Structures are given as C-alpha cells and as structure tokens.
Amino acid sequence: MAQAVNAALRTVLSDRTIHSLHSYFLVPGDPHKPVLFEVDLIQDGGSFSSRRVVAKQSGKVIFHSSFSFQSMEKGLEHQLPMPNSPAPDTLKDQESIWSELKKRYPKRSFQHKDFFSAWNIRSNELERIFQPGPRSATRQLWIKLCEPLPEDPVLHRTLLTYVSDMFLMSTALLPHGMSVHSDRLQGASLDHAIWFHGPCRADQWLLYQLDSPWSGGGRGLSRGSFYNISGDLVASTVQEGLMRLRLNEE
C-alpha cells in the first residue's frame, strides 16, 4: 500500500497532495519476488486528480487502490481534540519493552519486533500484548521513525501509510482476549482507507489513537486517528480485517 502511494504521488502535479486512498488486498504477496505497480491516470480536473494503482506479482493482480488528490485551499475547519495521553518521553522505549517480553515469554517468537525495528514506538499497551483476558477495544501509542528524514512530503506520507497498519487488527481482537500471534487465528488485511488532513512528518512523534466499533462474520473493523505533538489531527484510518478462527482438527 505504501509503495502504491509512492507510485501514485509521482504522477500528479506538485501542488496537489493526497487526501484519501482506498485499498483492497486480494491475495497474499511474496516479499521475495518483485511487484509491478501500474498507475492509471483516471482524471486531472481543476482542483482534484484521481488515480488507480494495481499491483501485480508473477502476472497476477494481488492488490488495487484508488487515490484522490487535491490542490491546497482554505475552508471551514474543525477537528476532534487530541485525547489525553502520557507524553512519549515518559513511556518506556520499544527496546526495553521487547527485552522484558522476551524474558517473560522465552518460548514466544518476536518477529514483530524486527518488522518495525525502524520505528520508535512507545505505549503502555505493548507490555500487555500477550496478557490474556478481554479488554476494551481501544488503545493508543506514540510512534516516529528512528532516523531523521529529508523535507519530502511524498516520503513522509508514504511512511505514514506504511505504519498506519500497525495495531489496527490487534485492537479489534482486544474484546476477545486474543492477539494476532494466536495459533487459533487466521488474520489478514482485507481493505484499508486513509484520509490525510494536513502535513505530517514520520520522523516526529505522532499519537495513534485506535478503536474497534464492531467485529462479526469472521471480520473486524478498526479505526485510527493520527495526531502530531501539537494536537493537530493529520490523518484518519479505517481497516477491515479477516479475523477467522481456525477449526480444530479432529
């Protein structure tokens, strides 16, 4: 999805920025094989542009997404206030938490740590990742890239898209006392939407506020809001994921 954003952004005028995307994951991809991204130039209007991106691997479509871009303009403004949260500097860093989890659960696999090792993540929720028992379907975390980035809006929005997938499905699993690491779960992203509300930087602290209003039928719906350190709402996300319980083998 992030690579599709990067491809689409390179086909529009520099005064137009992405304001929404809607993506569908059709079949699993293979990270060890190349992916071809084809961009369709649907429309370039007076203030909006539309693009469609199809991702192909080994000649098969595995993903497609629609994008809308807009020239910057003034308008009516309001936003929900940023929720209360401990400041990121008061929370344990990611490495400390994963180290404690590894000691506490020596038989667990921690590939998730390596997958997001480029990100600085701080949240009280990480310490409870393997604790059983149903909980409220809400969570929040602070996140930023570990290394500074150049002043490139395309790069920052690409990276925010990439990290927006983090913890969405796991939030929908909280009321059921499960995690994405459960052997009983067959999980996958089905579709994912993002609305960009303003400038963002992936190398500065962003608060990701998450909740899940519903699950059923083997699917779960999750929502997220990205706030910068000043309290500005910079992006909103919605994702529906496959949350299918595996049948016990007799």
RASULTA-V219250 format. One record per helix or strand. SS is the DSSP state (H for helix, E for strand). FROM is the first residue (numbers start at 1). TO is the last residue. Records with the same first field share a line. If there is no record, write none. Layout:
# RASULTA-V219250
SS: FROM-TO ; FROM-TO
This chain:
# RASULTA-V219250
H: 2-9 ; 88-90 ; 94-104 ; 111-115 ; 124-128 ; 153-163 ; 168-176
E: 16-25 ; 36-44 ; 48-57 ; 60-71 ; 119-122 ; 138-145 ; 185-196 ; 206-216 ; 219-228 ; 233-245
